Amino acid sequence: MTRQGNSTGVALPREALSVAGLERGDEVLVVADPAAGAMTIRRADDTYTRAMRAGRAFAQRYRRTMAALAR
């Protein structure tokens, strides 16, 4: 594990990504199971991912307008 800003990054072998059907840059969901001492990594829900992209695009496009409205 490596430090990435205030977070911790995990390097995954290319083979593991391939088997899981994931690629670098994919949005994933990490679920921790403290009882088992394990984590599950899976692709994020496509609906959620699309909504987040749309929200980020909106925020970027209208950032000045939103800042003015926040005043």
C-alpha beads as a LAMMPS data file, in Angstrom:
LAMMPS data file: protein, C-alpha beads

71 atoms
70 bonds

1 atom types
1 bond types

-500.0 500.0 xlo xhi
-500.0 500.0 ylo yhi
-500.0 500.0 zlo zhi

Masses

1 110.0

Atoms # bond

1 1 1 0.000 0.000 0.000
2 1 1 1.172 3.520 -0.744
3 1 1 0.257 6.972 0.488
4 1 1 -1.740 9.077 -1.983
5 1 1 -2.479 12.468 -0.451
6 1 1 -4.625 11.826 2.625
7 1 1 -5.597 8.390 1.317
8 1 1 -3.933 5.027 0.845
9 1 1 -3.533 3.418 -2.576
10 1 1 -3.305 -0.266 -3.374
11 1 1 -1.430 -1.618 -6.392
12 1 1 -3.306 -4.467 -8.060
13 1 1 -1.662 -6.904 -10.467
14 1 1 -2.793 -6.585 -14.075
15 1 1 -3.863 -10.228 -14.047
16 1 1 -6.190 -9.662 -11.070
17 1 1 -7.822 -6.707 -12.829
18 1 1 -8.259 -8.745 -15.976
19 1 1 -9.876 -11.663 -14.131
20 1 1 -12.255 -9.228 -12.372
21 1 1 -13.115 -7.528 -15.671
22 1 1 -11.717 -4.196 -14.472
23 1 1 -9.393 -1.703 -16.124
24 1 1 -7.281 1.154 -14.854
25 1 1 -9.507 4.183 -14.373
26 1 1 -12.715 2.222 -13.704
27 1 1 -14.904 3.535 -10.903
28 1 1 -15.083 0.928 -8.136
29 1 1 -16.892 0.396 -4.870
30 1 1 -14.920 -0.895 -1.884
31 1 1 -16.866 -2.701 0.857
32 1 1 -15.102 -3.553 4.117
33 1 1 -16.118 -6.577 6.202
34 1 1 -14.524 -6.065 9.627
35 1 1 -15.715 -9.429 10.943
36 1 1 -13.849 -11.254 8.177
37 1 1 -10.968 -8.759 8.022
38 1 1 -11.567 -8.492 4.275
39 1 1 -12.488 -5.980 1.578
40 1 1 -14.414 -6.488 -1.622
41 1 1 -13.703 -4.358 -4.690
42 1 1 -16.269 -4.261 -7.481
43 1 1 -17.242 -2.054 -10.372
44 1 1 -19.427 0.866 -9.327
45 1 1 -23.040 0.851 -10.454
46 1 1 -23.229 2.318 -13.976
47 1 1 -26.225 4.480 -13.038
48 1 1 -24.296 5.972 -10.127
49 1 1 -21.205 6.513 -12.269
50 1 1 -23.185 8.291 -15.007
51 1 1 -24.938 10.502 -12.447
52 1 1 -21.631 11.471 -10.828
53 1 1 -20.092 12.325 -14.205
54 1 1 -23.101 14.482 -15.080
55 1 1 -22.875 16.236 -11.699
56 1 1 -19.163 16.917 -12.110
57 1 1 -19.678 18.256 -15.635
58 1 1 -22.486 20.531 -14.403
59 1 1 -20.385 21.796 -11.497
60 1 1 -17.465 22.535 -13.811
61 1 1 -19.578 24.255 -16.458
62 1 1 -21.573 26.410 -14.043
63 1 1 -19.028 26.909 -11.247
64 1 1 -19.108 30.723 -11.461
65 1 1 -22.894 30.807 -11.495
66 1 1 -23.124 28.437 -8.544
67 1 1 -20.547 30.501 -6.608
68 1 1 -22.571 33.684 -7.260
69 1 1 -25.792 31.978 -6.141
70 1 1 -24.076 30.744 -2.976
71 1 1 -23.374 34.343 -1.905

Bonds

1 1 1 2
2 1 2 3
3 1 3 4
4 1 4 5
5 1 5 6
6 1 6 7
7 1 7 8
8 1 8 9
9 1 9 10
10 1 10 11
11 1 11 12
12 1 12 13
13 1 13 14
14 1 14 15
15 1 15 16
16 1 16 17
17 1 17 18
18 1 18 19
19 1 19 20
20 1 20 21
21 1 21 22
22 1 22 23
23 1 23 24
24 1 24 25
25 1 25 26
26 1 26 27
27 1 27 28
28 1 28 29
29 1 29 30
30 1 30 31
31 1 31 32
32 1 32 33
33 1 33 34
34 1 34 35
35 1 35 36
36 1 36 37
37 1 37 38
38 1 38 39
39 1 39 40
40 1 40 41
41 1 41 42
42 1 42 43
43 1 43 44
44 1 44 45
45 1 45 46
46 1 46 47
47 1 47 48
48 1 48 49
49 1 49 50
50 1 50 51
51 1 51 52
52 1 52 53
53 1 53 54
54 1 54 55
55 1 55 56
56 1 56 57
57 1 57 58
58 1 58 59
59 1 59 60
60 1 60 61
61 1 61 62
62 1 62 63
63 1 63 64
64 1 64 65
65 1 65 66
66 1 66 67
67 1 67 68
68 1 68 69
69 1 69 70
70 1 70 71
